[in-house]
Amino acid sequence: MLLAIDAGNTNTVFAVYDGDEQRGLWRAATDTRRTADEHFVWLAQLMALENVSKNDISAAIISTVVPASLFNLTRLCQRYFDTEALVVGDPNVDLGITVELENPAEVGADRLVNAVAAKSAYGGPLILIDFGTATTFDLIDKDGNYQGGIIAPGANLSMEALHMAAAKLPLVAVRQPAEVVGRNTVQAMQSGIFWGYVGLIEGLVSRIRSEVGDPELRAIATGGLAPLFNGATDAIFDVDRDLTLRGLLEIYERNAK
């Protein structure tokens, strides 16, 4: 079985695959201080609930945008699963796509993994919108190659910034308000973030389409907040929450061959 690990700025996702079948999926807050031993104590208990033993794991792959987390995650795979993990971004890992940037190493591993999965599932060209700690927009060409992108603050990060910078503004959850014009402070903040991000999505998707000369260019959304914005705008063609994990599975299978 394959252990796939996707370490983001906010959460780290662990998934176990038996072939193409997902046998388990678990999330933990990303904490670079968490040792390999601590990871295993937590993970082993959750795996046992799904009747998965540590001895069932024969391979691992890691994607991380938090470099400080990599040592403990690779150590987890070495010590407790007796395997050397493939690490997305290492020179010997073949992604099957070309990164058309001046410095390909600058691109976050998660964005490349999403591009791999999107190429397989949807073809191209595409815009990939990932609603994570940051909200990213990535352009994939007709051959599935990565052309570049846009990075904006994430919706939750923006809400936290309002709370931290303005003494009288509370910390509230990001959600779609019943009305655009808020009748109290909480509604006003939620409207500003939610409808502000809808405007951001529509504006950037429109500008990307105009720049590449393709008014029908599809936008695929992924990430934790993607379902929140689905249906609020016609700019999003589809939501695919499993895009990153499927990309990790595909990269592993490509390199295992």
C-alpha positions, 0 to 999 in steps of 0.5 A: 500500500502507498502512504501519500502525505500532503503537507500544507501551511495549515493542515497535513493530509495523510492518505493510504491507497491500495492500488487506486482504492483509498483505504484511509484519509486523515488530517492533522494541523501542520506543526514542524515541531511534531516529531516522526514518533509523534506522527506515528503514534497519532497515525497508527491509531487512525490506521488501525480503525481502518484495519490498516497495519504499518506492515501494509505500507510498502511505499510513500510519497510526500508533497510539502510547501513547508520545508521544515516539516520534510525531515520529520515526515521522511523520518516517519517513512524510514523508521516506521514504514521502512521505506524511502519516500519519493519527494515531489520537487526532487530532481529524480522525481518525474512529474510528466509535465513541463514547468514553463517558468524562469525558475521552476524550483519556485513553484510550490509542490502542491501546485505541481501535483494539482497540475499533474492530476488535472492534466489526467482528469480534465486535459487542458487548457485549464485554470486551477484555483486552490483555496488554501492558506493562500488562494492560487490561480494556475494556468495549465496549457493544452498539453498539461504543462504548467505556465505560471500563476497568481498568488493571493491571500486565502479567505481565512487568512484575510479574515484573521488579518482583519481581526488582528489589525482592527481592535473592534473586529471579531474573528468570525468564520468565512461563510456566505451571508444571506444578504450582500449588505450586512446588518451587523459587524459579523455579517458585514465582515462575512460579506466583505470576505465572501463576495470580495473573493467572488469578485476576485475569482471572477476578475482574475479568471476573466483577465486570464481568459483575456490574456490567453485569448480563450473566453471558454477556458475552464476553471477547476477549483480545489482546496478546503474552501472550494465548496463554499464558493461553488455555485456562487459564481459561474467562473468555476466550472467544477470542484475537485477536492481530491485533486492533490491526492490523486496527483500524488498517486499518479506521480508515484505510479509514474515513478514506480514504473 
